[in-house]
Amino acid sequence: MSNRVNGEDAAYKKTKQGCLENMQAMSVGGIDHLDMIMLDYPGPNAESVVGQWKAFEEMKTSDKTVDDLAVSNFSPGQLDAILSNPEATKPTVNQLPFSVANHPEGMIEYNTKRGILVQSWSPLSRVLPRYGTQLAEIGKRHGKTAAQVGLRWIIQNGAAFSTQSKSKKHFEEDLDVFDFTLSDDEMAKITSLAA
């Protein structure tokens, strides 16, 4: 794992190796180009993050095997390690555990300020068991489920989300969140649930 090696050169080499191995593994299925690749775990320091990112950028610019680059779980300082180079490719997405149950102040803002979209991973797993009843009450006013209210809250905060389901019905439900709007009072009430 490239997040465990220290220093720009070591992180670059380990990340480059991982990129090549992943592309070789996917080639078995006939996949030779990706829409996006995500650096999931940042290295232990700024120099290591720079090395990791350099390998990712080569996939986009030199190898031309990927269209967009993204990160996951990056703090402001880790993003700045990448963006301190004005020539660096800016990540399009920072995937974070942003949800009704976890929304530290400034999380959306520090990404938006850098031109990066927050995408919530696992946006409902800790939300529905804790706040499902309250979200369902709000959902009744809109003809929506608790899950749909939780996902709509994410969207209205300026983020996107990624969900998974084994059920086609749940997947369709997760996508059916663009035909209603939570009021300012509802947004504030939902935000205060995890305060």
N, C-alpha and C positions, 0 to 999 in steps of 0.2 A: 504494500500500500504506500502510495507516494506521500501520504500525509504523515508518515512516520519517519521519513528521511529528512535530514537537516541540511540546509544550504541550497542555493539556487541550482548549482550544477547537478547535485545528487537528486534533487526533486525533479528536475527536468528529465534526467535519464530514466528514473523510475516511472514517471508519468508517461513518457514517450513509449517505454516498453509496454505499459498497460494499454495505451491507445492502440498500438500495433496488435497486441494479443486480442483485444476486443474486436477489432476489425477483422482479424483472421477468423475468429470464432463465428462472427456474423456472416462471413463469406460462405460458410457451409450452407446457409439458407439463401444464398444469392443476394445478400445485402452488401452493397459496396459504397453506399452513401447514406448519411444521416441528416435529418432535418435539424436536430439539435443534440449536443452532448453536454452533460452537466458534470462539473467538478464537485463531487459530493462532499468531500472533507478537506478543508484547508490545511495546509502544512503548519508546522509548529511556530513559524515566524514569517516575517514579511519576505525575506529572501527566498524561503522555500515556496511560498505562494507564487512569487514571480517565476520561479523555475517551473512549477506546475502549469502555470498559465501559458508560458512560452510553448510548451509541448501542445497544449490545446490550440493555441493560435496557429501552429504549423498545420494542424489538421484542416483548418479553415483556409489558410492562405497558400501554403505550399502543396499539401497533399490533396486539397480540395475534396475531402471526404465528408465534410460537414458544413452546413449553412450557418448555424447559429451556435453561440457558446453561452453557457449558463453556469451558475454556481448554486450551491445549496449550503445553508447554515453559515453564511459569511457575515461577520460582524462589520461595522463601519470601517474599522482599522484594516481588516482583511480585504475589503473592497478597495480601500485606498492604496493598499500595496500594489494592486493591479493598476488602478487608475492614476497612480503617481507618474506613470509613463504616458505622456500625451499621445503617443503612437499606439498604445495598447488597444486591443479590441475590447469594447465595453461589453460586459455580460448583459444579455437581454433580460434574464430572469435571475432572481435570488429566491430559491425555494426555502421557505421558513415554516416553523410550526405556528403560524398565525391563525388564531381562531377565537371564538367567543370565550374559550377557557384560557387562552394564552395570547395576550395582546399588550406586551410592554409598550409603554409610551414611547413614541418616536420611531418605532420599528418601520412603519410605512414611510414616514417622512425621510429617514436617513437613506432609504433606497430611492425614493422619488427624487430627492435632491441630486442624486447621482445618475438619474435617468434610467433606473433599473426597476422593473416590475416585480413586486412580491407575488409569489405563487404559494398559496398555503398547501402544505402537505398534511395529510391525515386531519382534515379540517373538522371532522365530526366525532372521532373516536373518544375523545375525552369530554366532548360537549354534550352529547345526547344523554349519557348516563347521569350527568350532574345537573343539566339545565333543560332537559327535554320537556318537562312539564311546563315551565315558563315559556319556552319557545313555542310549544303547541298552543298555548293560550293566545299568543300573538298571531300564530298561523291561522287560527279559526277566523279571525277578522278578514283574512285575505284568501281563505280557501286553500291554504297551504299547510304542509306538514312542518314539524319541528325542524327536520333536517333542511328543508327548503328555506326556512327562516334563517337558520344558522349560516347557510351558504350565501343567502342574499345579503346578510350583514357584512360578510367578507367583501362582496362586490361593492357595496356602497361605501366601504372604507377605502376603496381604490386598489384592491388586490384581486388576484385571480385564485382559482383553486384547482386541485387535482384530487379526484376521488377514484375509488375502485370498488367494484361490487361484482359478486357472482350472479346477482339477480338483474336481469334486463329491466325489470320494473323499477328497481332502485336506481339504476343508472339513468333511465329516462327521467325519473323524478329529480335527480341531481341536476339535470340539464334544464328543467322547467322552472327556472328562477328569474327569468327576464321579463315577466309580464306583470310584475307588481313592484311597489316601492314601499319600504318601511318608512314611517314618519320619523321626524326628528326625535319625538318623544320615545318612540319604539326603539330607535337606534341607541338613545341614551340609556334606556332601561336595560337593553341587552348588554351594552358595554359595561354597565355597573354590576352585572351578575358575577363576574370574576374579580371584582375590585376588593 
